[in-house]
């Protein structure tokens, strides 16, 4: 056992060393070279679609045999449409403005020194993720377009799918002239690889974990590399007293039911007491029709007619991420109470207010302490692709370096370039 652990640590160490060396060469790569490589990768996905789906089918069959949760199986599954979407996403990343080299600020000191604050790549980015093979394409393409080397470590349930994707990306990148080792996949399912990666601060600038709370906490514990993360998505929609109720129904149904297993799905519906009698009976009927189980407080239960499962909401429910067709419902007396509830029980991820009251909306947007806040829109839009970023490498609820969906700009840092003509400090 110890020999195996040492072997894995040595392997990860070597991957880190190679990635760091590649990142130094790659940091100044011309934009068109990066774009050309990404377009080649997208073309490779399209050409190998049948093979990718076939490899993925083996992963899916194994996952079902081992009893993987249905939500995780859904995230794992690839078909021709999803492969095409991955290729499209990579092309969209290739078409985005290259942030590297952007001058964020420039000024001249009285002594004539010119100071520039310039965007540069982070260096080496580690991505640790579960289930979703599309993360291999999304994260890899974003890292490469932002001039970073990437070390990807997917879950054991997607080992064949990720290997097939990484093989295509590595070959296309090599043929396009990218440095060797600027994109590497950890191909062992052993968990020691995750621990070793999270402690490789000698080479890796940051780790971005994507998956459930258990995975993220496992990465954070004992990590010496900075970790950019969100633990869970406890998202809210607040239907204000001045809400357009037809709009509120559409938003609530979309936020809960469109894809309930994702981190930006609504977990708690808050309704102002003045809107509850008109809003809750109808929306509950529609939620029941979609198979949603409600966990309601006493006042909300009074407005929910028969037609589905309703349970008493418990204290722990308010901070639970269900990732399923389960929804908390609470009636509140005021905007103040809604904001206080979200700031107490939410996960600082995505929260929305539905209202025609501009002042109420402005207060909500300012006072709810979340990475993304919405007025009259579904929380389901918290996504790099939906924000026009092409794709995302993850969503952060941290406050340092990055917050919300992370894409190209969030994969850069900056340095100061100072231009003189012989100045010395007296």
N, C-alpha and C positions, 0 to 999 in steps of 0.2 A: 504493500500500500504506500509506504513512504517513498519507495523508489519511483512509483507511478506519479505521485504528487510532484516529486522533484523533476521528473521528466516533463511534466506539463508546465511547471513554472519556468523551466529552461526554454521550452518552446515559445511561451508567451514573451519571455524576455527577448528572444531572438526576433520575434515578430515586431516587437516594439523598437528594437534597434534598427531594423531594416526600414520600418515606417518613418522613423525620425530622419534617417538619412535621405529617404525619398522626399520627405516633406521639405527639406532644405533646398533640394533641386527644383521641386514643383512650385514653391511659393511664388516664383516670378514667371511662371509659365504664361505665355500670351493668351489672351481671352479666346482667340479663335482656335487655338490648339485644344483648349478645354472643351469648347463647344463642339468641335469636330469629333473628339473622343466620345462625348455624350451622345451625339447623333448616331455614331457607329454602334454604341451600346443599345440604343433604342431599336435600330434596324436589326440587330442580333436577336433581340427579344421577339420581334415580329416573325423572323425567319424560323426561330426555334419554338414557336408557340406550342405545337403539338407535343414536342419533347418535354417542355416545361410542365404542361398539364399532366402528362403521363408520370413524370417524376413526383409531382405533387400528389397525384392519386395514390401513390404508394404511402406517402406520409399520412394522408387522410385515412386510409384504411387502417394503418397502424394505430393512429390516434383513436379511432373509434373502437378498435379492439382493446385498447388500454383504458377505455372509459373516459377520455378527455371530455370536458364539459361541452355541451352543444355550442355555446357562445364562442369557445375557443376553436372548435372545429370550423365554425363559420368563418372566423378570421383567418384560419389556415388555408381554406380552400381557394384554389385557383381554377379558373376556366378561361376560355379563349378571350372572353370579354374583359376579364381582369388583367390578363397578360397585355392586351391591347391598351388598357388604361395605364398600366405601368410604363409601357413604351411612350405613350402620349405624355405622361408626367415627366419622363426624362427629357423629352424634346422641349417641354415647356421650361424646365430648368435651364436647358442649354440656351434658350432664347432670352433669359432674364439678364438685366444689367449686371456686369461683373463688379462686385463691390471692392475687389482688391485694387489698391492704388488710389482709391478715392481720397481726395484731400478734404478732411472734415473741417479744418480751420487753418488759417494761415495769417501770421502777423509778423511785424518787424519791431524789434526792440530799439530803444534809443541809441544803442551802440552799433546798430547796423545788422545785428544777427537776424536772419529770417528763420522763423520757426514754423514748421508744418506738422500738423497732426494727420497721420495717414493710416488708412485701413490696411491691415495685413492679416494673413491667415492665422488661425490659432496654432497650427502645426500638425499635431496628430490628434484625431478625435476617435474615441472608442464608443461604439454603439452596442448596447446589450438589449436584446429584445426577445419577445415571445411570439409564437404563432404566426404572425403576419409576414409572409415572404415578401410582400411589397415593400417592407421596410428596407430590405436589402437594396432594392432599386432606388427608393426615395433617398435614404440616408447616404448611400454611396454616391449618387449623382450630386446631391447638395454639397457633400464634402469636397468632391473633386472640382465642382464649379467655383467653390470659394477658395481653392488652392490648398486644401488640406489633404493629408494622407488619412486614410480611414482603416480602422481595425473593427470588423463586424463580428459579433458573436450572437447568432440567433439561437432559438430554443431547439432542444433535441427533437421536438415534434415536427420541425420543419427542416430537418437536416438535409434531406435529399433536394428539396426545393431550393433552399438557399445555396447549396453547392452548385446546382445547375445554373442559377442566376449569376453567382459570383464567377463561375468559369467563363461565362459569356462576357461579363463586364471586364474581367482581367484580360482576356484575349483581345477584345475590341480596343481596350486602352493601350495595350502593348503595340498593336498594329498601328494605332494612331500616334505613337511616339511618346506616350506618357512614361514616366520613370517606372521601373520595376518596383513592386511593393508599395505603390501609393494606395492600393486597395487590396486588403487581405481579409480573408474569412477564417475565423477559428473553426476548425472542422472536427473538433471533439465535443461530445455532449457532456463531458465531465465538468462538474460544477467547480472544480478547483481552477478551471480556466477563468471563470468569472472572478473569483477571489484574486487570482494573480493579475488579471487585467486591471482590476480596481486599485491595485497597489503599485502600478507601474508609473509612478509620478516622474521617474527619471526621463521617460520618453513621451508620455501622453499628457496633453494639455487639459483635457476634460473628458468625462464619461457622460453619455446621455442614455439612461435606461428607459425603455419603452415596454410597458406591460402592466400587470396588476401590482397592487400595493405590496404584496409579498415579495415579488421580484425586486422592486425598487428599494425596499428596506434592506433586503439581503445585499444589494450592491452597496448601499450607503454604509452599512455597518462594516467597519474596518477599512473603508476606502481611504487611501492617501491621495488619490487623484480627485480634484474637484468634480462633484456630481451635479449636473443640471437636471431638475426633475419636477414631477408632480406626483404626489402619493396616490391620490384618487380624485375622481370627479363627482362631487356632490353638488349638482347644479340645480338652480331654482328658476322658476318662472313666477313672477308676481303679477296677478291680475288686479289692477288698481280700480278704485271706485269709478274712475273716468275712462275705463277701457272700452274700446269697441269690442263687444262680446263675440261677434262673429270672427273678428281677427284673433281674439284671444283663444277661441276654440281651435282655429287652424294652427296657431303657434304651439299650444299645449300638446295637441295630438302629434304634431311633427316632432317636437322636442322629446317626447316620451317614446313614440312608437316607430318612428322612421327607421331607427337602428338602435334598439335599447341597450346593446352590449358595449357601446362605446363610451369614452370618458366624458363626452360633451352632451350626453343624453340627460334630460331632466330627471331628477330623483324626488324633488319636492315641488308641489304646486301650492302656492300661497294665494289666497283670494281675500280681497277686502270685504268686510262684512256687508257693505252696501251693495256689492255685486253678487254676493253668494247665492241669494235666492233665485236670481235669474240665470246665473251662469252654471252653477254646480250640477243641477239635475240633468241638463242637456249634455254637458261635457262628460259627466260620469257615464251616461248611457253610451256615448261613443267610445269611451275608454273600455267599458265592459265588452263592447262589440269586438274590440281588438284584443281581448283576452287579458286586459290589465287587472291586476289585483290591487285594491286600494287599502292603504293604512291611513285611517282618518282620525282627526281629533273629534271631540264630542260635538262641536258646533258644525263641522263639515258633515258628519254622519247624518245630521238632521235633514240635510238637503239631498242626500244620495238615496235614490229609490232603488228597489230591488232590480236585479239583472246581472249581478256579478258578486264576486267575493269582496267583502269589506271587513277589515280587522281594525281593532283599536290601535292607534299609533302609540308606540312605546317611546320612551325617552331616547333609547339608542337608535331608533329608526331614523331620527332626524339627521344623524351624521353617517348614515349607511349608504354606500354605493352598491346598488342592487345589480347593475348590468343585466337586468331582466325586466319583464313586463310587470313590475311592481312599482307603485307610486305612493308617496306620502302626500296627504292633502291636509291643509290647515287653513282655518279662517282667522284673519288678523283684523285688528281694530283700526290700524293706521299704516301709513307709509313708514313711520318711525319703527313700528313693531316689525314690519317686513324687513327693513334694513338690519335691525338688530338681530333678527332670527338668522338671516343669511350670514352675517358676520360672525355669529356664534357657532352655527352648525355647518356652514359651508366649507368648501375646501379651497377657496380662492381661485376657482377655475373659471366657470362661465355662469353668469346670472343675468336674467332679463326682466324688464318691466314692460307691461302692456298698458298703455295709458294715452289719452289725448291731452293730458295736462302737462304742458311743456315744463312747468316749474317742478312738478313731481318727478318727471323724467330726469331733469338736470340734477336734482338732489340724489336720485338713485345712482346715476352714473358717477357722481363725485364721491358718494359716501359708502357705496358697497366696495369692500376691499378685495376685489378679485382681479385676476389678470385680464379677463375680458368681460365687459358689461354691455348689455344690449338694451335698446329701446325699440319696442315693436318688431322684434325679430326673434327667431328661434335660436337657442343656444347651440344648435347643431352646426352653425357656421364657424365655430372655433376650429379651424383647420387651415393649415398653410395653403393648400390649394384654393380653398374658398376665399382666402385673403389676398389672392393674387400672387402668392409666393412660389407658385409652381408645384411645390410639395412642402413637406415639413420634416424636420429631423426629430421633432418631439414638441411637447407643450410644457412650458415651465410655469410653475407657480412660485418660483423663487423670486427674490428681489435684487439679487446681484447678477450682473452680466446680462441676463436675458429674462424676459417675462412674456407669457403667451406663446403662440405658435413660433417656433424657431426655424428660420430658413437661412438664406445666404448671409445676410448682415449679421445675424446672431452667431455665425460661425467664423466671425472675424474679431480681431481686437485692433489695437492701434499702436503705433509707435511715433516718436517725434523725430523728424529729420531737421537738423539745424544747419543752415548754410551761412558761412562766414567768409570774411576776406582778410583773415589774419588776426582777429580779435583774441586777446588774452585777458584773463581776469586779474585785476590788480588786487 
